[in-house]
Amino acid sequence: ISPTYIYSIRLEFFDYYLQNSYFGYFFTLLCLTILINGSNFMDGLNIFVVGYFLIVTYTILHLSNDLSLDLNFYLVKIVLTALLVIFVFNFFGMLFLGDSGAYLVSFVLGYVLIHFSNDNNEVVSPYFTACMLWYPAYENLFSIIRKKFNKKSATKADKTHLHQLLYILFRNKLPYSDKVINTLTGCILVFFNLLILIIAVKFFNNSKNLILLLLVSVMSYNSTYYYLKKLPI
């Protein structure tokens, strides 16, 4: 019943199919499902999911204020405030998003970013939105591919995600409690994605540079993953 779906990704042949509302709804639901599932994969480290979506929310709010872009400021400020409160408690391991929390925050921000991309398409490249959500999306895709490559069920949970390998490395190498290591790992991954968003903001309307940034981000993810996978941890 909602008219909300992705209208354009600046590829002429694909945008032609998006003009068909049925295909548009299918593609949009697919993207939201990937985002939600990828966010759930990320859950398990303190501040990782909440910190990631906190910087995403602040980024679109900051950019929209500076450029006077169309945005549901009321909703975004509510989400930002809620994430800030959860972030503080989650940092100290006193409050957790859980599955339903990860589902909810990713769905709401997915909805917000679809409108943000549609309403500002002439000013902001849709690949800027892709840069903001690349990590959970790629986490989902990469997990499915590596499980299939290793002849495992893609629907079965495992403990070999990038953030889990990084956590295990720090736990074995650093003389701190598991709670401190958990939060430290989350901080590092949030900082990594913050750097990507800072670069993305500089090229918010340059699709070619944003696509290049996405490729570099994916390559960084892959190289780090395989480096950690080969370590005797």
C-alpha positions as a printed Julia matrix, in Angstrom:
233×3 Matrix{Float64}:
  0.0     0.0     0.0
  3.05    2.29    0.17
  4.26    4.18   -2.92
  7.8     3.93   -1.54
 10.24    2.16   -3.81
 13.58    2.87   -5.45
 13.09    4.93   -8.63
 16.61    5.2   -10.01
 20.17    3.93   -9.62
 21.53    6.03  -12.53
 21.84    3.07  -14.88
 19.59    3.79  -17.85
 18.72    0.19  -18.74
 17.97   -0.71  -15.11
 16.01    2.49  -14.46
 13.81    1.53  -17.41
 12.7    -1.6   -15.56
 12.28    0.33  -12.32
  9.56    2.34  -14.04
  7.44   -0.79  -13.73
  6.03   -0.55  -10.21
  5.97   -4.34   -9.72
  9.67   -4.63  -10.53
 10.35   -1.53   -8.43
  8.63   -3.04   -5.41
 10.42   -6.36   -5.89
 13.84   -4.69   -6.16
 13.13   -2.47   -3.14
 11.99   -5.39   -0.97
 15.07   -7.33   -2.04
 17.34   -4.43   -1.01
 15.56   -4.02    2.34
 15.78   -7.75    3.03
 19.52   -7.75    2.29
 20.0    -4.72    4.55
 17.99   -6.2     7.42
 19.64   -9.62    7.21
 23.12   -8.11    6.9
 22.48   -5.93    9.95
 21.5    -9.02   11.91
 24.79  -10.69   10.84
 26.67   -7.7    12.27
 24.94   -7.95   15.63
 26.97   -9.47   18.46
 29.6    -6.81   19.11
 28.96   -3.89   21.43
 28.24   -0.61   19.56
 28.88   -2.13   16.11
 25.34   -2.05   14.71
 24.13    0.92   16.75
 27.38    2.83   16.09
 27.24    2.07   12.37
 23.69    3.34   11.97
 24.44    6.27   14.25
 27.09    7.61   11.86
 24.8     6.9     8.89
 21.97    8.87   10.51
 24.24   11.77   11.45
 25.72   11.83    7.92
 22.39   12.26    6.13
 21.24   14.79    8.73
 24.45   16.82    8.41
 24.46   16.72    4.6
 20.76   17.6     4.37
 21.23   20.58    6.68
 24.22   21.89    4.73
 22.62   21.51    1.28
 18.98   22.13    2.26
 17.99   18.7     0.97
 14.61   17.05    1.33
 14.55   14.83    4.41
 12.11   13.75    7.1
 14.06   15.67    9.74
 11.57   14.86   12.5
 11.88   11.1    12.03
 15.65   11.19   11.55
 16.17   13.24   14.74
 14.04   10.76   16.7
 16.14    7.87   15.34
 19.38    9.76   16.06
 18.34   10.47   19.65
 17.29    6.86   20.25
 20.56    5.55   18.79
 22.61    7.93   20.96
 20.9     6.69   24.12
 21.32    3.04   23.14
 24.94    3.69   22.11
 25.9     4.89   25.58
 24.41    1.87   27.35
 25.59   -0.55   24.66
 29.15    0.79   24.95
 29.27   -0.5    28.53
 27.45   -3.74   27.71
 24.36   -2.72   29.68
 21.84   -2.71   26.83
 21.66   -4.64   23.56
 19.76   -4.23   20.3
 19.12   -7.93   19.81
 17.65   -9.36   16.61
 14.46   -7.3    16.69
 16.39   -4.09   17.41
 18.73   -4.7    14.46
 15.72   -5.48   12.24
 13.86   -2.35   13.32
 16.66    0.2    13.03
 17.82   -1.13    9.63
 14.26   -1.17    8.27
 13.5     2.37    9.44
 16.76    3.79    8.08
 16.32    1.82    4.86
 12.91    3.46    4.45
 14.37    6.9     5.25
 17.24    6.48    2.8
 14.96    5.35   -0.03
 13.01    8.59    0.33
 16.24   10.57    0.74
 17.65    9.09   -2.49
 14.42    9.53   -4.46
 13.74   13.08   -3.29
 17.3    14.31   -3.91
 18.22   12.23   -6.95
 19.33   15.21   -9.03
 21.66   16.44   -6.28
 22.83   13.28   -4.51
 24.0    10.16   -6.31
 22.19    6.92   -5.35
 25.67    5.44   -4.92
 26.12    7.76   -1.96
 23.27    5.86   -0.31
 24.98    2.62   -1.36
 28.18    3.78    0.36
 26.24    4.41    3.55
 24.78    0.9     3.56
 27.52   -1.08    1.84
 28.78   -2.96    4.91
 25.62   -4.85    5.96
 24.76   -5.49    2.3
 28.2    -6.9     1.51
 28.34   -8.8     4.79
 25.2   -10.61    3.65
 26.45  -11.31    0.12
 29.93  -12.38    1.2
 28.56  -14.71    3.88
 26.33  -16.5     1.35
 29.15  -16.82   -1.21
 31.77  -18.15    1.22
 29.32  -20.68    2.71
 28.4   -21.94   -0.75
 32.09  -22.05   -1.7
 32.8   -24.11    1.43
 29.8   -26.34    0.66
 27.86  -25.24    3.72
 24.24  -24.19    4.04
 23.82  -20.46    3.47
 20.98  -20.42    6.02
 23.05  -21.86    8.88
 24.7   -19.45   11.31
 28.46  -19.64   11.86
 31.17  -17.75   13.71
 33.48  -16.84   10.86
 32.23  -13.37    9.99
 34.87  -10.64    9.71
 33.96   -9.02   13.02
 34.09  -12.38   14.8
 37.55  -13.19   13.42
 38.76   -9.75   14.48
 37.28  -10.25   17.96
 39.0   -13.64   18.33
 42.33  -12.14   17.26
 42.13   -9.36   19.86
 40.89  -11.73   22.55
 43.93  -13.96   22.03
 46.46  -11.15   21.71
 45.36   -8.47   24.17
 45.33   -8.77   27.99
 41.83   -7.38   28.49
 38.47   -8.8    29.52
 36.07  -10.16   26.92
 33.74   -7.19   27.47
 36.54   -4.69   26.71
 37.66   -6.67   23.65
 34.06   -6.85   22.45
 33.62   -3.07   22.61
 37.1    -2.39   21.2
 36.39   -4.53   18.13
 33.09   -2.73   17.58
 34.85    0.66   17.85
 37.45   -0.27   15.23
 34.83   -1.41   12.72
 32.69    1.67   13.29
 35.77    3.88   12.81
 36.61    2.05    9.55
 33.13    2.76    8.21
 33.29    6.35    9.47
 36.35    6.93    7.26
 34.45    5.58    4.26
 31.48    7.89    4.95
 33.75   10.91    5.37
 35.2    10.23    1.9
 31.72    9.54    0.46
 30.43   12.92    1.66
 33.19   14.64   -0.35
 31.85   13.03   -3.55
 28.13   12.87   -2.73
 27.12   13.54   -6.37
 30.02   11.9    -8.21
 28.82    8.41   -9.07
 32.13    7.28  -10.58
 34.14    8.19   -7.47
 31.51    6.65   -5.21
 31.56    3.39   -7.19
 35.36    3.41   -6.92
 35.03    3.95   -3.17
 32.65    0.98   -2.96
 35.15   -1.21   -4.82
 37.99   -0.13   -2.51
 35.81   -0.81    0.52
 34.95   -4.3    -0.71
 38.61   -5.02   -1.51
 39.6    -3.84    1.98
 36.98   -6.12    3.51
 38.13   -9.12    1.46
 41.85   -8.64    2.07
 41.32   -8.18    5.81
 39.07  -11.22    6.0
 41.49  -13.55    4.25
 44.43  -12.18    6.27
 42.58  -12.93    9.52
 41.41  -16.31    8.22
 45.01  -17.42    7.64
 46.23  -16.4    11.09
 46.75  -19.2    13.64
 44.04  -17.96   15.96
